[in-house]
Amino acid sequence: MKPLLSSDLHARSEHNPSKPKLMFFGDPHGDLEPVIAAVEHFQPEAIILLGYIQPRRPLHIALGPILSLTEVWFIHGNHDTDSDADYDNLWGSELAARNLHGRIVEIAGFKVAGLGGIFRSKIWDPRRPIEEAAFQSNDAMCRTMKCEELWRDGISRKHRSSIFPADYQQLLRSGHSDILVTHEAPAAHQHGWRPIDELAEALGVQLVVHGHHHRCIDYVGEGLMTTAAPFRAFGVDMGSHLAWPRDESGPGGPLQGLLDLATQVFGAAAQAWLDKPHELLNGQTPATFAAAGGSDKVRSMLNAIQHGGIV
């Protein structure tokens, strides 16, 4: 398949076709078994969880079976502060230092920037200039609170998953990055935000990946962004994953053959079909299903569509 990264970034990956450098996982909401199964199958160098993690045990215990197989990184989502247990199993875990929020870390050869949490208008309404935010930082909010309003000597648990301007601006000044992972979506999404785009553009990233909305989205493939956009964006659904880089097989490989067949069937919409979750594939995209060994089933589906048979 055609690489979705520019040639310089893709060249630096030097990836094994069956072993992606990075895998991004959509909001698991406590069900980490699909994450474990995917890591055991694909064995990526590193994984990044995109929020709504809510581990039922401390994260390092919940993901214990794969800690020797891959590096684990994450950003938090708003539901990760729903309860004391949600909070403690994440920030109290031995993996707490792997939170990417507000910083850039080199992971599997890529510089990855992270922005966890969501915009809340009580803190900062992203439709308004950042200077008009009610509170610029966690500390600024804390100074206005009464003793009985504090949680563990700080701001409320809920707002520990709010995006504060200070965290956003710190990331904005952090320099160049290859990839931006966020919980919130970019502006092309109907519930997305322009500040995510502005952050991605300022960092010079080529890829934005987010969770939060429980839908797999290839923004270019679905016509929400053009190929002229400064970055490529993907949303990752609950229980699904995105492997990166995506040029799994190279010229002439089995996935290239599927793309060729899909092009015969769908024309210019071929890549969009391969990247869209399909109910007959348990909600996986045809590209992901094929990469995991299901290329024959995907090929039979395409043949059925092409010749008017039953899919």
MINUPA-309119 format. One record per residue (C-alpha): residue in one letter; x, y, z. Coordinates in nm, 3 decimals. Layout:
<sites>
@rest A&X X&Y Y&Z Z
...
</sites>
This chain:
<sites>
@rest M&X 0.000&Y 0.000&Z 0.000
@rest K&X 0.104&Y 0.360&Z -0.050
@rest P&X 0.276&Y 0.497&Z 0.261
@rest L&X 0.066&Y 0.749&Z 0.452
@rest L&X 0.371&Y 0.922&Z 0.596
@rest S&X 0.602&Y 1.141&Z 0.392
@rest S&X 0.906&Y 0.959&Z 0.257
@rest D&X 1.158&Y 1.092&Z 0.510
@rest L&X 0.958&Y 0.989&Z 0.817
@rest H&X 0.859&Y 0.657&Z 0.662
@rest A&X 1.221&Y 0.581&Z 0.570
@rest R&X 1.329&Y 0.624&Z 0.931
@rest S&X 1.092&Y 0.351&Z 1.046
@rest E&X 1.280&Y 0.060&Z 0.882
@rest H&X 1.001&Y -0.160&Z 1.007
@rest N&X 0.951&Y -0.533&Z 0.990
@rest P&X 0.636&Y -0.603&Z 0.784
@rest S&X 0.488&Y -0.819&Z 1.058
@rest K&X 0.607&Y -0.607&Z 1.348
@rest P&X 0.480&Y -0.247&Z 1.347
@rest K&X 0.683&Y 0.016&Z 1.523
@rest L&X 0.382&Y 0.170&Z 1.698
@rest M&X 0.025&Y 0.069&Z 1.774
@rest F&X -0.238&Y 0.314&Z 1.897
@rest F&X -0.535&Y 0.177&Z 2.092
@rest G&X -0.874&Y 0.342&Z 2.124
@rest D&X -1.051&Y 0.385&Z 2.456
@rest P&X -1.055&Y 0.041&Z 2.624
@rest H&X -1.282&Y 0.140&Z 2.920
@rest G&X -1.118&Y -0.121&Z 3.140
@rest D&X -1.122&Y -0.408&Z 2.887
@rest L&X -0.751&Y -0.450&Z 2.816
@rest E&X -0.770&Y -0.806&Z 2.682
@rest P&X -0.785&Y -0.688&Z 2.316
@rest V&X -0.474&Y -0.478&Z 2.380
@rest I&X -0.289&Y -0.777&Z 2.524
@rest A&X -0.400&Y -1.005&Z 2.238
@rest A&X -0.296&Y -0.755&Z 1.971
@rest V&X 0.047&Y -0.698&Z 2.125
@rest E&X 0.109&Y -1.071&Z 2.156
@rest H&X 0.013&Y -1.114&Z 1.788
@rest F&X 0.183&Y -0.812&Z 1.628
@rest Q&X 0.464&Y -0.750&Z 1.883
@rest P&X 0.504&Y -0.375&Z 1.818
@rest E&X 0.799&Y -0.190&Z 1.965
@rest A&X 0.563&Y 0.036&Z 2.160
@rest I&X 0.194&Y 0.102&Z 2.217
@rest I&X 0.005&Y 0.419&Z 2.307
@rest L&X -0.335&Y 0.411&Z 2.480
@rest L&X -0.550&Y 0.711&Z 2.382
@rest G&X -0.748&Y 0.764&Z 2.704
@rest Y&X -1.059&Y 0.617&Z 2.869
@rest I&X -0.824&Y 0.352&Z 3.004
@rest Q&X -1.001&Y 0.291&Z 3.336
@rest P&X -0.797&Y -0.018&Z 3.431
@rest R&X -0.970&Y -0.239&Z 3.684
@rest R&X -0.635&Y -0.298&Z 3.853
@rest P&X -0.319&Y -0.085&Z 3.858
@rest L&X -0.218&Y -0.048&Z 3.494
@rest H&X 0.117&Y -0.223&Z 3.533
@rest I&X -0.065&Y -0.527&Z 3.672
@rest A&X -0.346&Y -0.521&Z 3.416
@rest L&X -0.091&Y -0.510&Z 3.132
@rest G&X 0.162&Y -0.733&Z 3.307
@rest P&X 0.154&Y -1.007&Z 3.038
@rest I&X 0.292&Y -0.769&Z 2.771
@rest L&X 0.534&Y -0.547&Z 2.963
@rest S&X 0.825&Y -0.765&Z 2.849
@rest L&X 0.703&Y -0.753&Z 2.487
@rest T&X 0.652&Y -0.381&Z 2.427
@rest E&X 0.682&Y -0.032&Z 2.575
@rest V&X 0.354&Y 0.101&Z 2.713
@rest W&X 0.267&Y 0.473&Z 2.690
@rest F&X -0.063&Y 0.654&Z 2.734
@rest I&X -0.259&Y 0.974&Z 2.757
@rest H&X -0.557&Y 1.006&Z 2.988
@rest G&X -0.919&Y 1.075&Z 2.897
@rest N&X -1.198&Y 1.241&Z 3.090
@rest H&X -1.340&Y 0.913&Z 3.221
@rest D&X -1.005&Y 0.833&Z 3.382
@rest T&X -1.106&Y 1.069&Z 3.663
@rest D&X -1.459&Y 0.933&Z 3.707
@rest S&X -1.378&Y 0.759&Z 4.035
@rest D&X -1.099&Y 0.726&Z 4.289
@rest A&X -1.030&Y 0.376&Z 4.153
@rest D&X -1.007&Y 0.499&Z 3.793
@rest Y&X -0.763&Y 0.766&Z 3.901
@rest D&X -0.552&Y 0.551&Z 4.133
@rest N&X -0.522&Y 0.255&Z 3.896
@rest L&X -0.372&Y 0.490&Z 3.638
@rest W&X -0.178&Y 0.762&Z 3.821
@rest G&X -0.095&Y 0.528&Z 4.109
@rest S&X 0.044&Y 0.264&Z 3.873
@rest E&X 0.413&Y 0.192&Z 3.821
@rest L&X 0.349&Y 0.308&Z 3.463
@rest A&X 0.232&Y 0.656&Z 3.570
@rest A&X 0.554&Y 0.812&Z 3.437
@rest R&X 0.458&Y 0.687&Z 3.088
@rest N&X 0.184&Y 0.952&Z 3.063
@rest L&X 0.267&Y 1.162&Z 2.755
@rest H&X 0.046&Y 1.455&Z 2.855
@rest G&X 0.216&Y 1.788&Z 2.798
@rest R&X 0.546&Y 1.657&Z 2.665
@rest I&X 0.732&Y 1.507&Z 2.369
@rest V&X 0.904&Y 1.170&Z 2.401
@rest E&X 1.095&Y 0.969&Z 2.143
@rest I&X 0.916&Y 0.636&Z 2.109
@rest A&X 1.015&Y 0.364&Z 1.862
@rest G&X 1.206&Y 0.616&Z 1.653
@rest F&X 0.929&Y 0.878&Z 1.641
@rest K&X 0.899&Y 1.201&Z 1.840
@rest V&X 0.553&Y 1.173&Z 1.995
@rest A&X 0.371&Y 1.465&Z 2.159
@rest G&X 0.078&Y 1.403&Z 2.392
@rest L&X -0.223&Y 1.603&Z 2.508
@rest G&X -0.453&Y 1.413&Z 2.739
@rest G&X -0.790&Y 1.514&Z 2.880
@rest I&X -1.066&Y 1.728&Z 2.735
@rest F&X -1.163&Y 2.091&Z 2.703
@rest R&X -1.411&Y 2.202&Z 2.970
@rest S&X -1.560&Y 2.548&Z 2.944
@rest K&X -1.525&Y 2.608&Z 3.320
@rest I&X -1.149&Y 2.598&Z 3.259
@rest W&X -1.103&Y 2.701&Z 2.895
@rest D&X -1.364&Y 2.722&Z 2.622
@rest P&X -1.159&Y 2.641&Z 2.309
@rest R&X -1.394&Y 2.855&Z 2.099
@rest R&X -1.253&Y 3.156&Z 2.283
@rest P&X -0.896&Y 3.294&Z 2.287
@rest I&X -0.670&Y 3.115&Z 2.530
@rest E&X -0.609&Y 3.443&Z 2.716
@rest E&X -0.976&Y 3.446&Z 2.815
@rest A&X -0.960&Y 3.111&Z 2.993
@rest A&X -1.107&Y 3.119&Z 3.343
@rest F&X -0.800&Y 2.944&Z 3.482
@rest Q&X -0.462&Y 2.934&Z 3.313
@rest S&X -0.325&Y 2.650&Z 3.525
@rest N&X -0.403&Y 2.383&Z 3.779
@rest D&X -0.242&Y 2.596&Z 4.051
@rest A&X -0.441&Y 2.905&Z 3.953
@rest M&X -0.765&Y 2.713&Z 3.996
@rest C&X -0.652&Y 2.560&Z 4.323
@rest R&X -0.586&Y 2.903&Z 4.474
@rest T&X -0.953&Y 2.999&Z 4.426
@rest M&X -1.098&Y 2.690&Z 4.594
@rest K&X -1.225&Y 2.650&Z 4.948
@rest C&X -1.069&Y 2.382&Z 5.165
@rest E&X -1.381&Y 2.163&Z 5.146
@rest E&X -1.368&Y 2.177&Z 4.765
@rest L&X -1.017&Y 2.034&Z 4.743
@rest W&X -0.944&Y 1.672&Z 4.658
@rest R&X -0.625&Y 1.532&Z 4.805
@rest D&X -0.498&Y 1.887&Z 4.870
@rest G&X -0.548&Y 1.992&Z 4.507
@rest I&X -0.815&Y 2.062&Z 4.249
@rest S&X -1.115&Y 1.836&Z 4.214
@rest R&X -1.059&Y 1.489&Z 4.073
@rest K&X -1.280&Y 1.569&Z 3.773
@rest H&X -1.068&Y 1.863&Z 3.661
@rest R&X -0.749&Y 1.660&Z 3.673
@rest S&X -0.859&Y 1.546&Z 3.328
@rest S&X -0.932&Y 1.901&Z 3.204
@rest I&X -0.698&Y 2.072&Z 2.959
@rest F&X -0.542&Y 2.381&Z 3.114
@rest P&X -0.389&Y 2.652&Z 2.893
@rest A&X -0.054&Y 2.618&Z 3.072
@rest D&X -0.024&Y 2.250&Z 2.973
@rest Y&X -0.125&Y 2.327&Z 2.615
@rest Q&X 0.121&Y 2.617&Z 2.587
@rest Q&X 0.402&Y 2.414&Z 2.739
@rest L&X 0.353&Y 2.154&Z 2.466
@rest L&X 0.322&Y 2.428&Z 2.204
@rest R&X 0.672&Y 2.550&Z 2.297
@rest S&X 0.830&Y 2.204&Z 2.310
@rest G&X 0.969&Y 2.195&Z 1.955
@rest H&X 0.921&Y 1.968&Z 1.657
@rest S&X 0.736&Y 1.639&Z 1.680
@rest D&X 0.646&Y 1.367&Z 1.429
@rest I&X 0.319&Y 1.248&Z 1.585
@rest L&X 0.059&Y 1.410&Z 1.812
@rest V&X -0.170&Y 1.191&Z 2.021
@rest T&X -0.472&Y 1.355&Z 2.180
@rest H&X -0.795&Y 1.252&Z 2.346
@rest E&X -0.986&Y 1.538&Z 2.183
@rest A&X -1.038&Y 1.540&Z 1.805
@rest P&X -0.917&Y 1.791&Z 1.546
@rest A&X -1.151&Y 2.048&Z 1.393
@rest A&X -1.252&Y 1.827&Z 1.097
@rest H&X -1.458&Y 1.618&Z 1.340
@rest Q&X -1.805&Y 1.755&Z 1.413
@rest H&X -1.715&Y 1.762&Z 1.782
@rest G&X -1.348&Y 1.851&Z 1.730
@rest W&X -1.153&Y 2.167&Z 1.806
@rest R&X -0.937&Y 2.410&Z 1.612
@rest P&X -0.674&Y 2.433&Z 1.894
@rest I&X -0.585&Y 2.067&Z 1.822
@rest D&X -0.511&Y 2.161&Z 1.459
@rest E&X -0.313&Y 2.467&Z 1.569
@rest L&X -0.105&Y 2.255&Z 1.805
@rest A&X -0.039&Y 1.993&Z 1.536
@rest E&X 0.062&Y 2.260&Z 1.286
@rest A&X 0.289&Y 2.439&Z 1.535
@rest L&X 0.466&Y 2.114&Z 1.622
@rest G&X 0.502&Y 2.025&Z 1.254
@rest V&X 0.355&Y 1.676&Z 1.300
@rest Q&X 0.262&Y 1.455&Z 1.009
@rest L&X 0.016&Y 1.241&Z 1.202
@rest V&X -0.256&Y 1.309&Z 1.463
@rest V&X -0.427&Y 1.015&Z 1.637
@rest H&X -0.710&Y 1.058&Z 1.888
@rest G&X -0.969&Y 0.861&Z 2.082
@rest H&X -1.274&Y 0.989&Z 2.275
@rest H&X -1.545&Y 0.955&Z 2.009
@rest H&X -1.571&Y 0.574&Z 1.979
@rest R&X -1.544&Y 0.571&Z 1.602
@rest C&X -1.265&Y 0.465&Z 1.366
@rest I&X -1.200&Y 0.757&Z 1.134
@rest D&X -0.957&Y 0.803&Z 0.847
@rest Y&X -1.017&Y 1.174&Z 0.794
@rest V&X -0.879&Y 1.178&Z 0.440
@rest G&X -1.044&Y 0.850&Z 0.341
@rest E&X -1.383&Y 0.973&Z 0.465
@rest G&X -1.348&Y 1.307&Z 0.289
@rest L&X -1.327&Y 1.512&Z 0.610
@rest M&X -0.979&Y 1.638&Z 0.522
@rest T&X -0.793&Y 1.674&Z 0.193
@rest T&X -0.458&Y 1.525&Z 0.103
@rest A&X -0.327&Y 1.883&Z 0.102
@rest A&X -0.382&Y 1.909&Z 0.478
@rest P&X -0.060&Y 1.965&Z 0.677
@rest F&X -0.110&Y 1.643&Z 0.874
@rest R&X -0.293&Y 1.310&Z 0.841
@rest A&X -0.552&Y 1.238&Z 1.112
@rest F&X -0.708&Y 0.918&Z 1.246
@rest G&X -0.958&Y 0.847&Z 1.519
@rest V&X -0.937&Y 0.507&Z 1.687
@rest D&X -1.249&Y 0.336&Z 1.820
@rest M&X -1.304&Y 0.158&Z 2.148
@rest G&X -1.137&Y -0.183&Z 2.127
@rest S&X -0.967&Y -0.109&Z 1.794
@rest H&X -0.611&Y -0.018&Z 1.704
@rest L&X -0.406&Y 0.160&Z 1.442
@rest A&X -0.067&Y 0.011&Z 1.348
@rest W&X 0.202&Y 0.251&Z 1.230
@rest P&X 0.365&Y 0.272&Z 0.979
@rest R&X 0.087&Y 0.132&Z 0.762
@rest D&X 0.288&Y 0.029&Z 0.453
@rest E&X 0.290&Y -0.326&Z 0.582
@rest S&X 0.395&Y -0.525&Z 0.279
@rest G&X 0.561&Y -0.301&Z 0.021
@rest P&X 0.532&Y -0.322&Z -0.358
@rest G&X 0.396&Y -0.651&Z -0.484
@rest G&X 0.307&Y -0.786&Z -0.139
@rest P&X -0.028&Y -0.941&Z -0.045
@rest L&X -0.170&Y -0.615&Z 0.086
@rest Q&X -0.070&Y -0.437&Z -0.231
@rest G&X -0.262&Y -0.707&Z -0.418
@rest L&X -0.569&Y -0.634&Z -0.207
@rest L&X -0.536&Y -0.264&Z -0.279
@rest D&X -0.514&Y -0.339&Z -0.650
@rest L&X -0.828&Y -0.554&Z -0.631
@rest A&X -1.010&Y -0.293&Z -0.420
@rest T&X -0.918&Y -0.032&Z -0.680
@rest Q&X -1.079&Y -0.247&Z -0.950
@rest V&X -1.395&Y -0.262&Z -0.739
@rest F&X -1.414&Y 0.086&Z -0.587
@rest G&X -1.181&Y 0.300&Z -0.795
@rest A&X -1.055&Y 0.606&Z -0.604
@rest A&X -1.251&Y 0.497&Z -0.295
@rest A&X -1.046&Y 0.176&Z -0.257
@rest Q&X -0.826&Y 0.293&Z 0.031
@rest A&X -1.127&Y 0.435&Z 0.214
@rest W&X -1.300&Y 0.094&Z 0.195
@rest L&X -0.992&Y -0.085&Z 0.324
@rest D&X -0.967&Y 0.161&Z 0.617
@rest K&X -1.334&Y 0.153&Z 0.721
@rest P&X -1.447&Y -0.091&Z 0.994
@rest H&X -1.669&Y -0.369&Z 0.855
@rest E&X -1.934&Y -0.559&Z 1.051
@rest L&X -1.843&Y -0.889&Z 0.879
@rest L&X -1.490&Y -0.852&Z 1.016
@rest N&X -1.599&Y -0.804&Z 1.378
@rest G&X -1.567&Y -0.430&Z 1.341
@rest Q&X -1.208&Y -0.439&Z 1.218
@rest T&X -1.101&Y -0.261&Z 0.903
@rest P&X -1.031&Y -0.487&Z 0.601
@rest A&X -0.669&Y -0.366&Z 0.601
@rest T&X -0.616&Y -0.459&Z 0.966
@rest F&X -0.799&Y -0.792&Z 0.927
@rest A&X -0.586&Y -0.879&Z 0.624
@rest A&X -0.262&Y -0.785&Z 0.798
@rest A&X -0.353&Y -1.024&Z 1.081
@rest G&X -0.378&Y -1.313&Z 0.837
@rest G&X -0.730&Y -1.268&Z 0.700
@rest S&X -0.641&Y -1.153&Z 0.350
@rest D&X -0.826&Y -1.446&Z 0.187
@rest K&X -1.153&Y -1.345&Z 0.350
@rest V&X -1.108&Y -0.983&Z 0.247
@rest R&X -1.027&Y -1.093&Z -0.108
@rest S&X -1.343&Y -1.308&Z -0.120
@rest M&X -1.549&Y -1.011&Z -0.003
@rest L&X -1.406&Y -0.794&Z -0.278
@rest N&X -1.468&Y -1.063&Z -0.539
@rest A&X -1.827&Y -1.099&Z -0.421
@rest I&X -1.885&Y -0.724&Z -0.444
@rest Q&X -1.720&Y -0.709&Z -0.787
@rest H&X -1.927&Y -0.992&Z -0.933
@rest G&X -2.254&Y -0.920&Z -0.757
@rest G&X -2.238&Y -1.215&Z -0.518
@rest I&X -2.326&Y -1.235&Z -0.149
@rest V&X -2.072&Y -1.082&Z 0.087
</sites>
